[in-house]
Amino acid sequence: MRSGEKFILGLIAVSVVVVGGLRYWQQAREEERPGDRELPFYSTASPELAREAMQLIRREGCRDCHSLWAVRNPMQAVPAPALDGIGSLHEEAWFYQYLSAEDPQAILPSRLKPEYRMPSYAHLSERERRVLAAYLASLKVEDWYLSQVKKAEYEKLTGLPYRP
């Protein structure tokens, strides 16, 4: 093997190690973020529930459309709602019903093009849908932040000062 070939092979090996390390670090950070209280978003899920739900979220590609823990995929083109704090808007039973529906738009209509609308997850096992429902219901937002968002939305939509 020539010295140039050795150099290129070494460069490839270092690149593989660096990329693998970065992916491992990113995955570890994603699993740690649910406990991060610096953001107004938090989860009441147990570590086991969070881990199992995150595996389902990765497997089903939910983050192809949704952001979670204020992290948005830069390649994301679909304006789907962020999942941060969504558990403050709906109960676990609602999420289970929504995830079990053959047509989720019958429960929550979407203005997105049909190819970007929320797909049905009725094909998942009952346990998997329950795990996702429990996890989504655990995604909370601090009350002060929810109040600020409601105020900003009201003022943006009406042009009037918000009065609770």
ZILIN-V882718 format. One record per residue. PSI is psi as a letter, one per 30 degrees, with the letter a starting at -180 (* if undefined). Layout:
psi
PSI
PSI
This chain:
psi
k
l
e
e
e
e
e
e
e
e
e
e
e
e
e
e
e
e
e
e
e
e
e
e
e
e
e
e
e
e
f
f
e
f
f
j
g
f
l
f
k
l
k
g
k
l
e
e
e
e
e
e
e
e
e
e
e
e
e
f
g
e
g
f
e
k
l
k
h
g
j
k
k
f
g
k
f
k
h
l
k
k
f
k
g
f
f
f
f
l
l
e
e
e
e
e
e
e
f
f
k
e
j
f
f
f
e
j
k
k
g
l
k
e
f
g
l
k
l
k
g
f
f
l
l
e
e
e
e
e
e
e
e
e
e
e
f
f
j
l
k
k
e
e
e
e
e
e
e
e
e
e
e
e
e
e
e
f
g
l
k
k
j
*
